[in-house]
Amino acid sequence: MNDDLQQLLKLLRLRRISAIFDREMERAKTEKCGYSDFVARLLREEYHDQRERAIQARIDRAGIPEKWSLDSFPWDRQPGVDKRTIRDLAGLDFVRSGNNLVFIGGTDVGKTGLATGLLLSALRDGYRRYFLKAQDLFDELYASLADRSSRRYLDRLAHMDTVLIDELGYLTLRPEQTNLFFNLMELRYAAHRSTIITTNLDYEDWKGLLGNKHLTAALLSRIRHRCITIRIDGPSLRQPQLETPPGQPRKKHAAENTSEKHS
């Protein structure tokens, strides 16, 4: 590749072509392929590279802390999950139809892993999605009151194709946070936007979190109207390591079974 061509590729931001040009030139000479085949190979590689970089940028912007995938999920260690059901959800019909998805289960049963796997599937399919820890969401909602940016923040989240709210559990909330959360879910409901929620609280326990009986009923009527609920009744995926007393060699034996059933 001469300097002029290299500069043009740089200006056009055709990074993949620049990286593979010499290799493909040698391949074209060896295989004696035509000009159109040579150009097609270069453009095909560039297309796939740009697509992967765009997907990675969406994933980075989504703010996912642990990038679980459905392929890496330990299905064999979680009998409380129906693999076929999750694979069907990965077809993303629930996103296209604006249905919510709520994972309910005990600690460390894989709720976040499954939800994140579905989030990644949607990101790869071109949807705009966002990951939020429940505590961070409620903190942001409360902080937005101080600079009067609540409407902007709610509008931004309301128009995301899907928002994943992780670990909705035993939090201490102010009435203002509860009201803003209701407003967010009402906006997403009206816009037919899909929301994924992971929680260790069954629906009847949400009043203890939100602290307002009537508002909780109104919120749940919107969330559950178009909703798929996945209940995980299975063991913890984070087994504690066996401890060895100081000065004693560690013995090899079967792993300690400390899992508990959660409803």
C-alpha positions, 0 to 999 in steps of 0.5 A: 500500500502506498502512502497516498492510499494509506492516507485516503483510508485513514481519512475515510476511517476505513480502518479494517481495509487499511489493516488487511490491504496488504494481506488481501493483495497477496491473496488476490495475486495467489488466487488470481481473483478479479478486481471486483472480487478483491474489492468485495472482500475488502468492503465485506471485511470493513462492513463486518468490522464497523458493525461489530464496533457499532454493537460494542459502542452500544454495549458500552453505552448501555452501562452493563457491569458484567457482560453475561451472555445466554451462552455463558449462563450456567444452565446445568447449575440452575434447574430452576430456570427453563432454558427453552423459555429464555431462548424463546425470549431471546427472539425479542418478541417481548421487546417488539410488542412492548411487554415487560419482563420481571425476574423474581427470585432469591439471592444469586439465582441468576436473575441478573445474568439472564436479564443481562443476556437478553439485554445483550441480545437486544443490543446486538439486534440494534435496539437502544437499551440501558442497564441501571441498578435500582439503587442508582436509578432512585439516587438519580431520580432524587438528585434530579429534583435538586437541579430540576432536571427530572423531566429531562431524565425521565424523558430520556429513559422513557424513550429507550427501547428497553431499560433493565432495572436490576436488584429492585429490593429492600431499599429505603425510598423517599416519597419523591423517589416513589412518585418519580419512579411511578412517572417513569413507568407510566411514561414507558407504559404509554409509549409501549416500551419494554422494561426488564426488572430483576427483584427478590420481592414478590408483587405483594411485597412491593408496597413495603418498598414503595410505601404507598398502597394506592400508588403501588397498585397503580404501578403494578397495574401498568407493569403487569398489564403487558408482562412476562413474569419469570420466577426462579426457584433454584439454588444459589449460583455462588457457592461458598468456598470450603474453608481449611483450618490453618496449617492443615492441607486441603482435602479433595472431596465433594463440594459442600451443598449450602443451597437453599430453595427460594420462592 
